[in-house]
Amino acid sequence: MSVDGTIGIRVNGEHRRIVGGLSIADLANELGLVPAKLAVERNLEIVPRSTLAQVMLEDGDELEIVHFVGGGDHAPLVAGDSWTVAGRTFRSRLIVGTGKYKDFAQNAAALEASGAEIVTVAVRRVNVSDPTAPMLTDFIDPKKVTYLPNTAGCFDAESAIRTLRLAREAGGWDLVKLEVLGEAKTLYPDMVETLRATEVLAKEGFLPMVYCVDDPIAAKRLEDAGAVAIMPLGAPIGSGLGIQNRVTIRLIVEGAKVPVLVDAGVGTASDAAVAMELGCDGVLMNTAIAEAKDPILMAAAMKSAVEAGRMAYLAGRMGQRRYADPSSPLAGLI
């Protein structure tokens, strides 16, 4: 402690001098933050939220303070049709992201139109310079919609694991979405790091839904490592190219004992319908809705497409033929 009674700490990468004798909760209050909505890491160790008022800050401490940022309920058309992941049952088979919208209000309206019951949320540092900035939780209530914290932007297992530990502290969620990217151009998964992170998280009691390449062998290894859902990409993240390899997606569906959801690459409603017709349990999308000219209308279209694709899969499509087969009988022609 200096002669003026202050100590030096780092908060979200920025150096600050504060009065000595403050607890972490005291600091949060001084910054205008609500401790109940935060997760705090102190010197690379998670601080349980229940102890924030007891943990005193010391000179040289490094803090990471995070919250959730943007990165429904409806009756299914098929009676009794639902899906279950890690013991939790949902009726909507559409999962939507929370990034790229013009504001949280538009995001919330799109969510309502989509009928989704799960939203993916990124974990980011709190803006300590503007504690009054709106938060996603002010617009999308985590008590009504399941938050699925994800590791978007993580390029190694360690950063992904740290992120999800903070996410669990912030909201108590153990059902999470894991993605570990290889490089920035393609945003393809690094499967070595993804598998390593899956193993660690599963051992720590997390229930990871895992973004992966559209490879049935890799998908099986993830399932064996503890993944509670397999989420192969349809095409690169944010590309809108649609499902590029229906064969491997179908093979993953046939071989998996856990839910399979197409994640990434959906561009329009027909892409979502194709994913469902292949037998996937669901579809996750963000950009296809958020970057549409009318995100609310597109969200409604995606809801209908997922339901239509699911019904078509359950109905069983007709066989494909090389030649025409008339619908009307040929017997009795004039």
Salt bridges, closest charged atoms under 4 A:
GLU41 OE1 - ARG162 NH2 2.32
GLU58 OE2 - ARG42 NH2 3.93
ASP61 OD2 - ARG42 NE 2.93
GLU64 OE2 - ARG125 NH2 2.62
ASP73 OD1 - ARG91 NH2 2.18
ASP81 OD1 - ARG93 NH2 3.08
ASP81 OD1 - ARG310 NH2 3.10
ASP138 OD1 - LYS37 NZ 3.26
GLU158 OE2 - ARG196 NH1 2.79
ASP174 OD1 - ARG88 NH2 2.57
GLU179 OE1 - LYS177 NZ 2.84
GLU193 OE1 - ARG196 NH2 2.88
GLU204 OE2 - ARG165 NH2 2.47
GLU223 OE2 - LYS220 NZ 3.96
GLU254 OE2 - ARG250 NE 3.34
ASP263 OD2 - LYS177 NZ 2.85
GLU291 OE2 - LYS100 NZ 3.83
GLU307 OE2 - HIS74 NE2 2.96
ASP325 OD2 - ARG321 NH2 3.68
